[in-house]
């Protein structure tokens, strides 16, 4: 009887735990909600500051949500976040929810009515493919979120989004004279190789002369 009671209690706890895990948190603070702990505190602070300034300037609010997984369908989950939080101002209806489910590898963007003129479904998907997907594949979530959010911010204001920077691209560093650092490294490497080859030839010539002296073939 005791074991049956414990099993019953355990089942209730499991159900309650699952229910709680799928509940949408109420009264969210800020713009970045990293429930998967994929961003550093500095990264979250940087993104929050950028989105807060954008909201204060345009009244368009963008919320980013990162979850490791959920029992809910990712699209339905993102829609429920948008409806529960009512992102954007009450009168303007101009919010945007950028939802990321890492385990299912699904990302959805819910756009409020007022923003759909500049951000129709086709444009939303194009920005995700160009700005989010390349970084997500390399698990560079901060860069992907930053690039994607900046693109949405531009399009909301009727501007062209910034150029796409792939995560594998690295800027070429130059010195004050405009010479690229990789070029200098190659030149230095070639000089070192040339010195090594010359030293080797010198050593071989010296060894040959020493051998000739020892054999009496060469007189100093």
C-alpha positions in Angstrom: 0.0 0.0 0.0 2.9 2.3 0.9 4.6 1.7 -2.4 1.5 2.4 -4.3 1.1 5.7 -2.5 4.7 6.7 -3.2 4.3 5.8 -6.9 1.1 8.0 -7.0 2.9 10.9 -5.5 5.9 10.5 -7.8 3.6 10.5 -10.9 1.9 13.7 -9.6 5.3 15.4 -9.2 6.4 14.3 -12.7 3.2 15.7 -14.2 3.5 19.0 -12.2 7.2 19.3 -13.2 6.4 18.8 -16.9 3.5 21.2 -16.7 5.7 23.8 -15.0 8.5 23.4 -17.6 6.0 24.1 -20.4 4.5 27.1 -18.7 5.3 30.5 -20.2 7.1 32.7 -17.6 5.0 35.7 -16.6 6.2 39.3 -16.2 9.4 38.9 -18.3 12.1 41.5 -17.8 14.3 42.8 -20.6 14.5 41.7 -24.2 16.8 38.7 -24.0 15.5 35.5 -22.3 18.2 32.8 -22.4 16.6 29.8 -20.7 19.3 27.5 -22.2 22.2 29.5 -20.8 24.0 29.8 -24.2 25.0 33.5 -23.8 27.4 35.1 -21.4 26.2 37.8 -19.1 28.1 40.4 -21.1 26.5 39.2 -24.3 23.0 39.4 -22.8 23.7 42.8 -21.4 24.9 44.1 -24.7 21.9 42.8 -26.6 19.5 44.1 -24.0 21.1 47.5 -24.2 20.9 47.6 -28.0 17.2 46.5 -28.1 16.2 48.8 -25.2 17.6 51.8 -27.1 15.8 50.7 -30.2 12.6 50.4 -28.3 12.9 53.8 -26.8 13.6 55.3 -30.2 10.9 53.5 -32.2 8.5 51.9 -29.7 9.0 48.6 -31.6 9.9 45.9 -29.0 11.9 42.8 -29.9 12.1 39.8 -27.6 14.5 37.0 -28.0 13.8 33.6 -26.4 16.2 30.7 -26.3 15.1 27.3 -25.0 16.9 24.1 -25.0 13.7 22.2 -25.8 10.0 21.9 -25.0 7.3 19.3 -25.3 5.3 21.8 -27.2 5.5 22.3 -31.0 8.1 25.1 -31.5 5.7 27.1 -33.7 2.9 26.9 -31.2 5.3 27.7 -28.4 6.6 30.8 -30.1 3.0 31.9 -30.8 2.1 31.3 -27.1 5.0 33.5 -26.0 3.9 36.3 -28.3 0.3 36.1 -27.1 1.1 35.8 -23.4 3.7 38.5 -23.3 2.0 40.8 -25.8 5.3 42.1 -26.9 5.2 45.7 -28.1 3.2 48.7 -26.9 -0.5 48.1 -26.1 -1.7 50.8 -28.6 0.8 50.2 -31.4 0.8 46.4 -31.5 4.3 46.5 -32.9 6.3 43.8 -31.2 8.4 40.9 -32.6 9.2 37.6 -30.9 12.3 35.7 -32.0 12.0 32.2 -30.7 14.8 29.5 -30.8 14.5 25.8 -29.9 18.0 24.3 -29.8 17.2 20.6 -29.6 14.6 20.6 -32.4 16.7 23.1 -34.4 13.6 25.2 -35.0 13.4 29.0 -35.1 10.3 31.1 -35.5 9.6 34.8 -35.6 6.1 36.1 -34.6 5.4 39.5 -35.9 2.7 41.8 -34.6 0.1 43.3 -37.0 1.6 46.7 -37.4 5.1 45.4 -38.4 3.8 42.9 -41.0 3.8 45.5 -43.7 7.6 45.8 -43.6 8.1 42.2 -42.4 5.9 39.8 -44.4 6.5 36.1 -44.0 8.8 35.9 -47.0 11.1 38.7 -45.7 11.1 37.1 -42.2 12.3 33.8 -43.6 14.9 35.4 -45.9 16.5 37.2 -43.0 16.5 34.0 -40.9 18.2 32.0 -43.7 20.8 34.7 -44.4 21.6 36.0 -40.9 20.7 33.3 -38.4 21.2 29.9 -40.1 25.0 30.2 -40.9 25.9 31.2 -37.3 23.5 28.6 -35.8 25.2 25.8 -37.7 28.5 26.7 -36.0 26.7 27.3 -32.7 27.8 30.9 -32.6 24.4 32.0 -31.2 25.5 35.4 -30.1 26.6 36.5 -33.5 23.6 34.9 -35.1 21.2 36.7 -32.8 23.0 40.0 -33.2 23.1 39.8 -37.0 19.5 38.7 -37.3 18.1 41.3 -34.8 20.0 44.1 -36.5 18.5 43.0 -39.9 15.0 43.1 -38.5 15.6 46.5 -36.9 16.6 47.9 -40.2 13.7 46.4 -42.2 11.2 47.6 -39.6 12.3 51.1 -40.2 12.2 50.6 -44.0 16.0 50.4 -44.4 18.2 47.9 -46.1 19.7 45.3 -43.7 23.4 45.3 -43.3 25.6 43.0 -45.4 25.7 39.4 -44.4 28.9 38.5 -42.5 29.4 34.7 -42.4 30.9 33.3 -39.2 33.9 32.0 -41.0 34.9 35.4 -42.4 37.5 37.2 -40.5 38.6 40.8 -41.1 42.1 41.2 -42.5 44.2 43.1 -40.0 46.6 45.8 -41.4 49.4 47.8 -39.9 49.5 51.6 -39.9 51.1 51.5 -43.4 48.2 49.5 -44.9 50.1 46.3 -45.2 48.1 43.2 -44.3 49.4 41.2 -41.4 49.1 37.8 -43.2 51.3 39.1 -46.0 54.0 40.2 -43.5 53.9 36.7 -41.9 54.4 35.0 -45.2 57.4 37.3 -46.1 59.0 36.6 -42.7 58.4 32.8 -43.1 60.1 32.9 -46.5 63.1 34.7 -45.1 63.4 32.2 -42.3 63.3 29.3 -44.8 65.9 31.0 -47.0 68.2 31.4 -44.0 67.8 27.8 -43.0 68.5 26.6 -46.6 71.7 28.8 -46.8 72.9 27.6 -43.4 72.4 24.0 -44.4 74.4 24.5 -47.6 77.1 26.2 -45.6 77.2 23.3 -43.2 77.4 20.7 -46.0 80.3 22.6 -47.7 82.2 22.8 -44.4 81.7 19.1 -43.8 82.9 18.3 -47.3 86.1 20.4 -46.8 86.8 18.8 -43.5 86.5 15.3 -45.0 88.9 16.3 -47.8 91.5 17.6 -45.3 91.3 14.4 -43.3 91.9 12.4 -46.5 94.8 14.6 -47.6 92.9 15.7 -50.6 92.8 19.3 -49.6 95.8 21.3 -48.1 95.1 24.4 -46.1 
